[in-house]
Amino acid sequence: ATEKILASTREIDALIGAGSDGVAADVRLQTAMPNTRYTARLIQVPRASARTCTAGDPGVAVGELFTDGSGTGSTRLPGPPMAGATGAWVSVDGPPKPGRVIGEFYTSEILAAL
């Protein structure tokens, strides 16, 4: 059976869970920039501090999330379980605005137990 934990803030909802088929997060972003592509990540922990959280890294599932005209979008992030993982969280980041180096960044803020 899969147990899911809802990690929610004003901007993001992430339903995170693990089961026999792996680890997954259903992510919903609201009040973001309309008609924009965001990168969403499901990050399993614990992880070495030197490890990055990019596509292809162990314990990281990466996907795209596109917002509609009102700034709302959703995606599902499935991935294989990482050996020794005890929790997971979600991050979502978008492109930087003109003249900026860093884009919008959202996180589930809660570490969901796996």
Backbone hydrogen bonds, N-H to C=O, Kabsch-Sander energy under -0.5 kcal/mol:
donor,donor_aa,acceptor,acceptor_aa,energy
3,E,1,A,-0.5
3,E,18,A,-1.0
5,I,16,I,-3.4
7,A,5,I,-0.6
7,A,14,A,-3.0
8,S,6,L,-0.6
9,T,12,I,-2.9
13,D,28,R,-2.6
14,A,7,A,-2.4
15,L,26,D,-2.6
16,I,5,I,-2.9
16,I,14,A,-0.8
17,G,24,A,-2.6
18,A,3,E,-1.0
19,G,22,G,-2.6
22,G,19,G,-1.6
23,V,79,G,-2.9
24,A,17,G,-2.7
25,A,77,L,-1.2
26,D,15,L,-2.2
27,V,25,A,-0.7
27,V,75,T,-2.9
28,R,13,D,-2.8
29,L,73,G,-3.0
30,Q,11,E,-3.0
32,A,71,G,-2.0
35,N,68,D,-1.8
36,T,33,M,-0.6
38,Y,65,L,-3.1
39,T,93,D,-3.1
40,A,38,Y,-0.5
40,A,63,G,-3.0
41,R,91,S,-2.9
42,L,61,A,-2.6
43,I,41,R,-0.6
43,I,89,W,-3.0
44,Q,42,L,-0.5
44,Q,59,G,-2.7
45,V,87,G,-2.7
51,R,48,A,-1.8
56,G,60,V,-0.5
57,D,54,T,-2.3
60,V,57,D,-1.7
61,A,42,L,-2.2
63,G,40,A,-2.4
65,L,38,Y,-2.4
67,T,36,T,-2.5
68,D,72,T,-2.2
71,G,68,D,-1.9
73,G,29,L,-2.3
75,T,27,V,-2.1
77,L,25,A,-3.0
79,G,23,V,-2.6
85,A,82,M,-2.3
86,T,45,V,-2.6
87,G,45,V,-1.8
88,A,112,A,-1.8
89,W,43,I,-1.9
91,S,41,R,-2.1
92,V,106,Y,-2.9
93,D,39,T,-2.5
94,G,104,E,-2.3
100,R,97,K,-2.4
104,E,95,P,-0.7
106,Y,92,V,-3.2
108,S,90,V,-2.4
112,A,88,A,-2.8
112,A,110,I,-0.8
114,L,86,T,-2.3
